[in-house]
Amino acid sequence: RRVCIARRELPRGEWEVVRFEDYNFQSNDAHNIISLGICPRDGTIHLAFDHHGHSLHYRSSKKDVAKKPENFAWEPSLFGPILSELETDRPIAITYPRFLQTPNGGLHFCYRQGGSGNGDRMLVDYDPKTGTWSGTRQIDSRRGTFVDEMGESAARCSYPNGYDYGPNNRLHATWVWRESSQGANHDLMYAYSEDGGVVWRNNQGAAFDDPPYLDSPGLTVVEIPQNLGLMNTHGQAVDSQGRVH
């Protein structure tokens, strides 16, 4: 019930393991994963763990730990305390944490606020120059009313396949919607951003006025009914020509 993180020197080094003794996992829920991010520019290692609508559990390492590992003994003291906020005086409760490396060598942190079938996706930026997080923003929305043969649903949440940068620093996202009342997924959405996830556009290049939601024009690229058993959290990739798969 401890968070552990291991490293080894390539190609055949022995594994070294850090075991954090200051936190016990509180849940047996498989949603409560550990997510790890490495900031290329400053060499910091970031950890977020044990959330399913719970307060943030986040800690990060000293600078250069990932860039110059030979300079650091692998021990818990390399990492700071567990924090419940990224931006000062803004504690958050989250599910599905994930770190994304940016083209300029920084990091994004992405998470869901709210619950299954009733949540919004959020994005925050890490600045390696200052070692601080800022710019928390909503990147999709639960709002709108969905009606089909299974009934009516007044809220939903996204289940993303991924957020990936391609050529020209374009950030691509695809996802499905999970409805609140039926608990089923439907349709494939696509949006992209050219400014690090601030303004999002549809497949025709038109900017959304608000965070993308059910009725955003041009957001749905493939219609898939709820009754087909569409799963959530698949994978995606962007190739060298900027094509999304």
Secondary structure, 3 states (H helix, E strand, C coil): CCCEEEECCCCCCCCEEEECCCCCCCCCCCCCCEEEEECCCCCCEEEEECCCCEECCEEEECCCCCCCHHHCCCCHHHECCCECECCCCCECEEEEEEEEECCCCCEEEEEEEEECCEEEEEEEEEECCCCEEEEEEECCCCCCCEEECCEEECCEEEEEEEEEECHHHCEEEEEEEEECCCCCEEEEEEEEECCCCCCCECCCCCECCCCCCCCCCCCEEECCCHHHCCCCCCCCCECCCCCEC
